[in-house]
Amino acid sequence: MIQLKVIDVGLKPYPEVLQLQEELFNKNIEAKLNEQPTENYLILCEHEPVFTLGKSGKRENILVSDEEMNAEFYKVNRGGDVTFHGPGQLVVYPILDLDSLQIGLAQYIFKLEETIIESLNTYGLKGERVENAAGIWLGENKIGAIGVKASRNITMHGIAVNINTDLSYFNKIRACGLEGKGTTSLKKESGKEISMEDYKREFLKAFEKVFGTNQPITY
């Protein structure tokens, strides 16, 4: 069971939230090196339109020129290939000490996937894992992306779930480097606008259930 601090920063440019992640990540690394207690955080946000390319990603998976992106672009040190973040998409960055959870990286990623699946159940949707295709899928369409980094069992980067996202941006990339796959959102699947605040609450309840916390996560 873990204690968890939730930080909701709202709609922010990507670099601003990356800086916050790095500050908390480095703080935990330093604490661990000095054998001091670490702290666990969940950063919740939406981003202004941005494409990010993971450390093993390929530029050719962005199908348009820099000028045609109509969004910011950054290469980052997470796993995974290219993805899009924008308004209407919930992005969650867990800064966690996996030792405090007594789990390894593979189990951590599994639990992140399970949290997304659990949150979608509330909306009557059955999210699934697909072999050799990271993230959470509804049939042939991805609804949740995952890309993480861990050092000394401290995590950063995280997940993105499409709620009311403008999906046309995904036409500009080969999402996660995969051919023949589409992208969807809660809005597209339900046919109506979804309250982001409601989804955040459902996500936190799912996270609490999957990961286990020693107190209810309040939001």
Secondary structure, 3 states (H helix, E strand, C coil): CECCEEEEEEEECHHHHHHHHHHHHHHHHHHHHCCCCCCCEEEEEEECCEEEECCCCCHHHECCCHHHHCCEEEECCCCCCEEEECCCEEEEEEECEHHHHCCCHHHHHHHHHHHHHHHHHCCCCCCEEECCEEEEEECCEEEEEEEEEEECCEEEEEEEEECCCCHHHHHHECHHHCCCCEECCHHHHHCCCCCHHHHHHHHHHHHHHHHCECCCCCC
